[in-house]
Amino acid sequence: MSNVLETMRSRYTTKHYAGEAVPAEKLETLLEVLRLSPTSVNGQASKFFVAEGAEARAKLIPALMDFNQERCEKCGALIVCAVPEDYDEAQFARVFEQEIKDGRYEGLPSVEGMDAGRRHFVNMHKNRGDLVAWETHQSYIAMGMLLYAAAELGVDSTALEGVEFDKMDEILGLREKGLRSVWAVALGKRAPNDSNAARPKSRLPMETVVTRLG
């Protein structure tokens, strides 16, 4: 059985990659982790775009600030997450029909109430004008799971800051699809000279970040 804390203590943000592909089986596992990640009201709004080959990754470089460009060139895969600008009727139907197909409501007296509950929360955020922000918050759950799962599989990773998301949207044609990019993660194998791998992890002490309420 894996040691959760050992994984967390050894995982680090990779600064330099070795230019090797992510093994296909491991990449498929990580994509399945993204698919299985939880979302509020099971909304499943996030879309994931995967650039594996050098040519596909090169197309994304103009959306990255200079310090990220080598990472994009040398990583094994770059995953971009996007969320919709609207949660439309087609998505409501898609999720509800899949839930029924997967047997989530077997034995329940009323399945319509589940759909109504999802609609209530989605429409609440629409009315507040913060739907995209809410969906983005949900997508970061998937990012966290991706980073942890990658470490478990021995795949190095970098959650990228320094992304020009408007440019990323343009490159991927996301706005035409009603989507906005919100985060990007590089995956691959660390370079032998990646000095960040040898630096000790630095975190504030437990009593600084955790308040026990009883």
ZAZAMI-38083 format. One record per residue: z, x, y of N, C-alpha, C in turn; residue in one letter. Coordinates in steps of 0.02 Angstrom, whole numbers, plus 50000, padded with zeros to 5 digits. Atoms other than C-alpha are relative to their C-alpha. Last residue first. Layout:
N
ZXYZXYZXYA ...
END
This chain:
214
499485002850043509414936251047499724997249936G 499705005949968508214939551190500544996749957L 499785004650053507754957251139500394994250032R 499375003249981506814965851281500174994949946T 499795005850039505464977951221500684997550026V 500545004950007504474990051331500204993649963V 500375001049937505795001551402499504994449995T 499595003949955507014999851256499664998850068E 499955007050019505655005351135500384995850051M 499525001750052505305021751224500064992549990P 499345001149972503685024251322500484997949945L 499865007049984502205030651221500714999550029R 499475000849950501405047751204500084992650017S 500015006749969500395052251049500594999450048K 499505004850025500365070951017499934993350037P 499465001349952498735079751058500494994949972R 499424995750013497725086350912500584998750047A 499745001250067496435072350905500645003949987A 499545005649997496185072951094500324998549932N 499324997849987495455090251075500504994450002S 499715005349959493865083750995500745001550010D 499714997349938493135100350937500314994750044N 499484995050016492845095050756500355002650063P 500274993250001491915079550819500565005049986A 499824995349947492685062950772499655006749992R 499594994550025491755051550653500125004950057K 500334994350029491075034750709500495005049971G 499734998450066491435018950806499635006149973L 500394995150038491185015050991500365001549935A 499624995350041491924999051062499525004649963V 500414995950045491254988251203500445005049964A 499734993650022492024974151303499525003549954W 499314999249975491634958551406500345006349975V 499664994750037489764955051393500695001250031S 499794994349959489274938351467500345005249956R 499454995750021488294924751377500165005350053L 499385003049977487204909751423500625004049982G 499705003450058485754916051317500664996650019K 500485005050023484724920451470500264996049941E 499945005749954486294928951537499504994549981R 499465004650015486344939851382500024993950045L 500265006749987484664948451391500514994649989G 499985004150060485384963751306499724993050010L 500334996450055484884975851444499954995649938I 500724999649986485314963451583499635003349941E 500295006750007487004959051512499255000150008D 500015001350072487404977551493499694993149986M 500574996250026486924980051676499934998949925K 500605003449975488104966251730499375003449973D 500165005850041489404973851615499404996050025F 500275004449948489414990951695499734993849964E 500605003750020490524999451566499794995650058V 500594996949970491765012851619499354996949975G 500005002049930493105007851496499385003250030E 500314997049941492645009751314500184996450065L 500105006049958493795005951169499775002550068A 499864999549928493505021651066499874993250032T 500235005249954493525022850877500205001550072S 499744998849933493715034050725499694995150050D 500545000049951493385027050552500305001050069V 500174993249985494655031650418499405000750046G 500574997950040494665014150345499805007350013L 499835000850070496415010150409499445002749954E 499544994650017495935017250579500204999749926A 500394993850001494435005650586500455005849980A 500364999850064495544990950539499595006349993A 499534998650054496704994750684499655000749933Y 499744993249992495314996350813500485001849944L 500534995250016494434980650748500265007250004L 500064999950073496034970450748499475005049978M 499404996750027496354975250929499975000549924G 500054992849987494564970850976500595003749970M 500474997150047494684953950889499935007650011A 499655000150065496234949450988499565003449948I 499624993850005495284955251142500445000249939Y 500424994750029494014941451111500395006649993S 500065001050072495324927951138499625005949968Q 499344998550029495744934851311499974999349924H 499944992750000493874934851351500675002149970T 500384997650057493754916551299500045007749995E 499645002250061495144912251421499655002649938W 499414995850005494324922351561500404998549937A 500224993450021492654913851526500605004849994V 500235000050069493464896651531499815007049976L 499844993450029494444899751691499785000549927D 500484994949979493754886051803500135006849971G 499654995049959495304875251784499525005350027R 499785003349938494234860651726500375004850046N 500595001449960493364871551598500204997150067K 500204993749969495044878051539499354999250040H 499484998249952495674860351509499815006550036M 500145003549937494014855951429500525001450053N 500604997249970494254869351298499864996750067V 499854993549972496044863951266499395003350033F 499505000549947495664845451247500115006850033H 500355002249939494064848451148500494999750059R 500394994349977495054858251018499654998350066R 499544995149974496304844151003499645006150028G 499775002349934494934831150986500485005150032A 500554998849954494134840950843500214998150071D 500054992749994495794841250752499455001850050M 499494997649955496084822750788499985007550010G 500255000449932494424818450709500505002650051E 500284993649981495044824950542499774999950073V 500475000649945496224810450512499755006950021S 500235006949988497204807250352499484999450055P 499755002349935497294825450297499734993150015L 499345003050005497084828850111500294997650066G 499905003850062495634840850132500724997549998E 499705006549986495494846050314500114995749938Y 499384999549961495194864650301500364993350006R 499455003650029493954862650159500655000250038G 499534995250029492714876150209500634996749972D 500324996850057491344863150236500485004749964K 500045005150052492484853050350499715003049936I 499325001350023492914868550451500004994949944E 499824994550044491074873150460500704999149972Q 500365000850063490624855950527500185005649951E 499715005750036491974857150660499674999149932F 499344998250025491434874550716500294994449957V 500074994450048489594870350731500675001849969R 500265002750063489924853450813499975005449947A 499505004650028491014860750951499794997649931F 499474995850027489764874850972500574995849972Q 500244996950062488304862750991500535004449968A 499945004950054489284852451117499775003049933E 500395006249998489464867251233500094995749938D 499885001850069490764880451270499694993249991Y 499825006950012490024887351431500144999249925D 499815002749935489854904851502500204992749995E 500445004749965489844911151324500284997850067P 499745006850006490754926951268499554995350040V 500185004549945490044944151233500314993249987A 499785006950007490674958751129499804996050061C 499905003449935489724975051120500194992849985V 499945007350005489874985950964500154997350070I 499695002749939489245003850967499994992449995L 500185006949983488905012550803500364998150063A 500395002850055488945030150730499784992950013G 499615004350044489485038950890499554997349945C 499764996650060488505053650960500414995649953K 500514996150035487385045751092500235002549932E 500505004650024488625032351145499465003649960C 499695003850054490005045051158499514995249969R 500014995850060488865056551258500314996349941E 500684999750027488575042251381499955004449938Q 500085003650063490385037651407499345001349966N 499534997250048490815050551542499974996549932F 500204993650028489225046151636500475002749947D 499884994649953489615027751660499925006849965M 499394996150008488825016151533500065005350054L 499445004349982487565002251563500665003649997A 500005001549928486105014551567500584995650024P 499724994649959486655020651393499984998550075I 499395002349967486325004051306500285005150049L 500175005449954484515007551260500604997650040K 500284997149939485055024151185499834994750051A 499454997849957486155014951061499755002950066R 499645005949976484685005450988500575001950047A 500435003449951483635021250976500364993950030E 500014996149937485035031150894499584996550053A 500474994549996485295017750762500005003450068G 499864994750048486865007250747499555006150010E 500524995049993486924995450896500175005949954A 499874993650033487944980150849499405004650007V 500644996750004488054964550958500115007249977F 499974992750006489564953550931499315002949989F 500604997550035489714935550989500025007650002K 500264993249990491384927751036499375001349959S 500524999749949491654908751044499665006950004A 500514995350025492614906650881499415000750049Q 500615001149961493554891150945499425004649983G 500544997950045494854891350806499324999450034N 500325006250025496004881750925499405001649955V 499655006249983496444898950999499574994049980S 500125002249931495534912750908500384993650012T 499805006649976495924922550750499814998750073P 499474999649950494914937250685500174993150027S 499395003350023493914933750527500564999950052L 500145007050016492214937550602500634996149982R 500145003549937492844953550683499904992649987L 499365000449964493614959250518499904996350066V 499655005750030491964955050433500694999150031E 500325006049972491084966650556500334993749971L 499775000749931492344980150509499694993950034L 499305002250002492014977750323500264998850070T 500015007150019490134978650353500714997249997E 500215003949942490404994950447499984992649984L 499455000349952491425002050304499814995950062K 499485004450027490104997650175500584999350048E 500205007049997488715005050282500544995249975A 500235002350065489575021750309499904992449999P 499445003250034489725024550498499754997749931V 500005007250007488325036250548500654997649969A 500115002550068488665054150600500044992449999E 500695001950010488435061750773499844997549931G 500374994950038490075071250773499274998349988A 500225001850068490945061050907499555005249970Y 500644996950019491935066451060499854998449927H 500374998149940493315057151153499325002949984K 500464994450010494115047751008499605001250064T 500645001549967495575036751057499555006149996T 500054997549931496975039450931499324998150028Y 500605002349966497615032450766499995002550072R 500544995150008498935043250681499364998050036S 499814993549971500465033950741499435005149997R 499945000549927499715016750714500165006750032M 500675001149972499115020950538500044999850076T 500364993750007500805028450494499304999350029E 499804995549946501645013050565499655006749995L 500235002449935500645001350454500175004850056V 499424999849956500905011350295499774998250070N 500054995949939499555006650171500644999550041S 500005004349940500005000050000500005004450062M 
END
